[in-house]
Amino acid sequence: MGLFDVHAHLTHPKLVDRVDEILARASAAGVTTILSNGLNPSDNEAVRQLARRAPMVKPCFGLYPVDAVMLEMERLGVDYPRDAPAVSGDEGIAWVRDHVEEAFAVGEIGLDGYWVPEPLWAEQERVFRALVAIAMEADKPIIVHTRKRERRVLEVLDELGATKVDWHCFGGKVTLARQIAERGHYLSIPANARRHEAFTRMLQTLPRDQILFETDCPYLGPVPGEDNEPANVKTTLAYTAELWGEPEEAVLARTSESFARLFGVAP
């Protein structure tokens, strides 16, 4: 039974040129499964190609909530840092629909009210709903990104009946995180948990069977200023074992069972 990272960005410009070294370090740390999440059609294709040559990498295809309305944001003159060319929400939906059978999960998708202005929220939600429907029709788990719109995401998922869900790097109130766990959804905790009060609190108070591990690499590493990478899920495992008062092997067994329930395979 190996360690897992349910949310990584191995195709990020900071990581892609040294991805083989990163994968070797992950393997040495005991990681056997890394879910690399796509952000848009070009990134999805890069994830797809990486997964084809690196078996430990599982491809997740999505449309980042900001990318879902990027063309509309450009028309409004909203400045947002990005590397990929803007596509329409419908182009992003079509790419995921055409490739969903190859996906380990659909992600990352969701709603973002931090970067996206309120006049575009309805369009962003239209795209999100379409992507959730694609995932549910294909019986694929969903990996959610949301910022400042956590409760609305939960309302939409409840309405659509989505149950196979991981909330990546949840930034809302811990009380809402508990409600999410009550739905049977999972929450993945990043590698900066030891220095992040809210993630620590979630590890302490959420149902232990609803916890998963992630990195969101190259972001949210255990050491400020250093690029994060999948090997660092080992540090989250160790911290979780401290908080739970359990051996690392017991925590790994429990979280691996949760991984298997959500994704249908053991890491």
Secondary structure as a PSIPRED ss2 file (coil, helix, strand):
# PSIPRED VFORMAT (PSIPRED V4.0)

   1 M C   1.000  0.000  0.000
   2 G C   1.000  0.000  0.000
   3 L E   0.000  0.000  1.000
   4 F E   0.000  0.000  1.000
   5 D E   0.000  0.000  1.000
   6 V E   0.000  0.000  1.000
   7 H E   0.000  0.000  1.000
   8 A E   0.000  0.000  1.000
   9 H C   1.000  0.000  0.000
  10 L C   1.000  0.000  0.000
  11 T C   1.000  0.000  0.000
  12 H C   1.000  0.000  0.000
  13 P C   1.000  0.000  0.000
  14 K C   1.000  0.000  0.000
  15 L C   1.000  0.000  0.000
  16 V H   0.000  1.000  0.000
  17 D H   0.000  1.000  0.000
  18 R H   0.000  1.000  0.000
  19 V H   0.000  1.000  0.000
  20 D H   0.000  1.000  0.000
  21 E H   0.000  1.000  0.000
  22 I H   0.000  1.000  0.000
  23 L H   0.000  1.000  0.000
  24 A H   0.000  1.000  0.000
  25 R H   0.000  1.000  0.000
  26 A H   0.000  1.000  0.000
  27 S H   0.000  1.000  0.000
  28 A H   0.000  1.000  0.000
  29 A C   1.000  0.000  0.000
  30 G C   1.000  0.000  0.000
  31 V E   0.000  0.000  1.000
  32 T E   0.000  0.000  1.000
  33 T E   0.000  0.000  1.000
  34 I E   0.000  0.000  1.000
  35 L E   0.000  0.000  1.000
  36 S E   0.000  0.000  1.000
  37 N E   0.000  0.000  1.000
  38 G C   1.000  0.000  0.000
  39 L C   1.000  0.000  0.000
  40 N C   1.000  0.000  0.000
  41 P H   0.000  1.000  0.000
  42 S H   0.000  1.000  0.000
  43 D H   0.000  1.000  0.000
  44 N H   0.000  1.000  0.000
  45 E H   0.000  1.000  0.000
  46 A H   0.000  1.000  0.000
  47 V H   0.000  1.000  0.000
  48 R H   0.000  1.000  0.000
  49 Q H   0.000  1.000  0.000
  50 L H   0.000  1.000  0.000
  51 A H   0.000  1.000  0.000
  52 R H   0.000  1.000  0.000
  53 R H   0.000  1.000  0.000
  54 A C   1.000  0.000  0.000
  55 P C   1.000  0.000  0.000
  56 M C   1.000  0.000  0.000
  57 V E   0.000  0.000  1.000
  58 K E   0.000  0.000  1.000
  59 P E   0.000  0.000  1.000
  60 C E   0.000  0.000  1.000
  61 F E   0.000  0.000  1.000
  62 G C   1.000  0.000  0.000
  63 L C   1.000  0.000  0.000
  64 Y C   1.000  0.000  0.000
  65 P C   1.000  0.000  0.000
  66 V C   1.000  0.000  0.000
  67 D H   0.000  1.000  0.000
  68 A H   0.000  1.000  0.000
  69 V H   0.000  1.000  0.000
  70 M H   0.000  1.000  0.000
  71 L H   0.000  1.000  0.000
  72 E H   0.000  1.000  0.000
  73 M H   0.000  1.000  0.000
  74 E H   0.000  1.000  0.000
  75 R H   0.000  1.000  0.000
  76 L H   0.000  1.000  0.000
  77 G C   1.000  0.000  0.000
  78 V C   1.000  0.000  0.000
  79 D C   1.000  0.000  0.000
  80 Y C   1.000  0.000  0.000
  81 P C   1.000  0.000  0.000
  82 R C   1.000  0.000  0.000
  83 D C   1.000  0.000  0.000
  84 A C   1.000  0.000  0.000
  85 P C   1.000  0.000  0.000
  86 A C   1.000  0.000  0.000
  87 V C   1.000  0.000  0.000
  88 S C   1.000  0.000  0.000
  89 G H   0.000  1.000  0.000
  90 D H   0.000  1.000  0.000
  91 E H   0.000  1.000  0.000
  92 G H   0.000  1.000  0.000
  93 I H   0.000  1.000  0.000
  94 A H   0.000  1.000  0.000
  95 W H   0.000  1.000  0.000
  96 V H   0.000  1.000  0.000
  97 R H   0.000  1.000  0.000
  98 D H   0.000  1.000  0.000
  99 H H   0.000  1.000  0.000
 100 V H   0.000  1.000  0.000
 101 E H   0.000  1.000  0.000
 102 E H   0.000  1.000  0.000
 103 A C   1.000  0.000  0.000
 104 F C   1.000  0.000  0.000
 105 A E   0.000  0.000  1.000
 106 V E   0.000  0.000  1.000
 107 G E   0.000  0.000  1.000
 108 E E   0.000  0.000  1.000
 109 I E   0.000  0.000  1.000
 110 G E   0.000  0.000  1.000
 111 L E   0.000  0.000  1.000
 112 D E   0.000  0.000  1.000
 113 G C   1.000  0.000  0.000
 114 Y C   1.000  0.000  0.000
 115 W C   1.000  0.000  0.000
 116 V C   1.000  0.000  0.000
 117 P C   1.000  0.000  0.000
 118 E H   0.000  1.000  0.000
 119 P H   0.000  1.000  0.000
 120 L H   0.000  1.000  0.000
 121 W H   0.000  1.000  0.000
 122 A H   0.000  1.000  0.000
 123 E H   0.000  1.000  0.000
 124 Q H   0.000  1.000  0.000
 125 E H   0.000  1.000  0.000
 126 R H   0.000  1.000  0.000
 127 V H   0.000  1.000  0.000
 128 F H   0.000  1.000  0.000
 129 R H   0.000  1.000  0.000
 130 A H   0.000  1.000  0.000
 131 L H   0.000  1.000  0.000
 132 V H   0.000  1.000  0.000
 133 A H   0.000  1.000  0.000
 134 I H   0.000  1.000  0.000
 135 A H   0.000  1.000  0.000
 136 M H   0.000  1.000  0.000
 137 E H   0.000  1.000  0.000
 138 A H   0.000  1.000  0.000
 139 D C   1.000  0.000  0.000
 140 K C   1.000  0.000  0.000
 141 P C   1.000  0.000  0.000
 142 I E   0.000  0.000  1.000
 143 I E   0.000  0.000  1.000
 144 V E   0.000  0.000  1.000
 145 H E   0.000  0.000  1.000
 146 T E   0.000  0.000  1.000
 147 R E   0.000  0.000  1.000
 148 K C   1.000  0.000  0.000
 149 R C   1.000  0.000  0.000
 150 E H   0.000  1.000  0.000
 151 R H   0.000  1.000  0.000
 152 R H   0.000  1.000  0.000
 153 V H   0.000  1.000  0.000
 154 L H   0.000  1.000  0.000
 155 E H   0.000  1.000  0.000
 156 V H   0.000  1.000  0.000
 157 L H   0.000  1.000  0.000
 158 D H   0.000  1.000  0.000
 159 E H   0.000  1.000  0.000
 160 L H   0.000  1.000  0.000
 161 G C   1.000  0.000  0.000
 162 A C   1.000  0.000  0.000
 163 T C   1.000  0.000  0.000
 164 K C   1.000  0.000  0.000
 165 V E   0.000  0.000  1.000
 166 D E   0.000  0.000  1.000
 167 W E   0.000  0.000  1.000
 168 H E   0.000  0.000  1.000
 169 C C   1.000  0.000  0.000
 170 F C   1.000  0.000  0.000
 171 G C   1.000  0.000  0.000
 172 G C   1.000  0.000  0.000
 173 K C   1.000  0.000  0.000
 174 V H   0.000  1.000  0.000
 175 T H   0.000  1.000  0.000
 176 L H   0.000  1.000  0.000
 177 A H   0.000  1.000  0.000
 178 R H   0.000  1.000  0.000
 179 Q H   0.000  1.000  0.000
 180 I H   0.000  1.000  0.000
 181 A H   0.000  1.000  0.000
 182 E H   0.000  1.000  0.000
 183 R C   1.000  0.000  0.000
 184 G C   1.000  0.000  0.000
 185 H C   1.000  0.000  0.000
 186 Y E   0.000  0.000  1.000
 187 L E   0.000  0.000  1.000
 188 S E   0.000  0.000  1.000
 189 I E   0.000  0.000  1.000
 190 P C   1.000  0.000  0.000
 191 A C   1.000  0.000  0.000
 192 N C   1.000  0.000  0.000
 193 A H   0.000  1.000  0.000
 194 R H   0.000  1.000  0.000
 195 R H   0.000  1.000  0.000
 196 H C   1.000  0.000  0.000
 197 E H   0.000  1.000  0.000
 198 A H   0.000  1.000  0.000
 199 F H   0.000  1.000  0.000
 200 T H   0.000  1.000  0.000
 201 R H   0.000  1.000  0.000
 202 M H   0.000  1.000  0.000
 203 L H   0.000  1.000  0.000
 204 Q H   0.000  1.000  0.000
 205 T H   0.000  1.000  0.000
 206 L C   1.000  0.000  0.000
 207 P C   1.000  0.000  0.000
 208 R H   0.000  1.000  0.000
 209 D H   0.000  1.000  0.000
 210 Q H   0.000  1.000  0.000
 211 I E   0.000  0.000  1.000
 212 L E   0.000  0.000  1.000
 213 F E   0.000  0.000  1.000
 214 E C   1.000  0.000  0.000
 215 T C   1.000  0.000  0.000
 216 D C   1.000  0.000  0.000
 217 C C   1.000  0.000  0.000
 218 P C   1.000  0.000  0.000
 219 Y C   1.000  0.000  0.000
 220 L C   1.000  0.000  0.000
 221 G C   1.000  0.000  0.000
 222 P C   1.000  0.000  0.000
 223 V C   1.000  0.000  0.000
 224 P C   1.000  0.000  0.000
 225 G C   1.000  0.000  0.000
 226 E C   1.000  0.000  0.000
 227 D C   1.000  0.000  0.000
 228 N C   1.000  0.000  0.000
 229 E C   1.000  0.000  0.000
 230 P H   0.000  1.000  0.000
 231 A H   0.000  1.000  0.000
 232 N H   0.000  1.000  0.000
 233 V H   0.000  1.000  0.000
 234 K H   0.000  1.000  0.000
 235 T H   0.000  1.000  0.000
 236 T H   0.000  1.000  0.000
 237 L H   0.000  1.000  0.000
 238 A H   0.000  1.000  0.000
 239 Y H   0.000  1.000  0.000
 240 T H   0.000  1.000  0.000
 241 A H   0.000  1.000  0.000
 242 E H   0.000  1.000  0.000
 243 L H   0.000  1.000  0.000
 244 W H   0.000  1.000  0.000
 245 G C   1.000  0.000  0.000
 246 E C   1.000  0.000  0.000
 247 P C   1.000  0.000  0.000
 248 E H   0.000  1.000  0.000
 249 E H   0.000  1.000  0.000
 250 A H   0.000  1.000  0.000
 251 V H   0.000  1.000  0.000
 252 L H   0.000  1.000  0.000
 253 A H   0.000  1.000  0.000
 254 R H   0.000  1.000  0.000
 255 T H   0.000  1.000  0.000
 256 S H   0.000  1.000  0.000
 257 E H   0.000  1.000  0.000
 258 S H   0.000  1.000  0.000
 259 F H   0.000  1.000  0.000
 260 A H   0.000  1.000  0.000
 261 R H   0.000  1.000  0.000
 262 L H   0.000  1.000  0.000
 263 F H   0.000  1.000  0.000
 264 G C   1.000  0.000  0.000
 265 V C   1.000  0.000  0.000
 266 A C   1.000  0.000  0.000
 267 P C   1.000  0.000  0.000
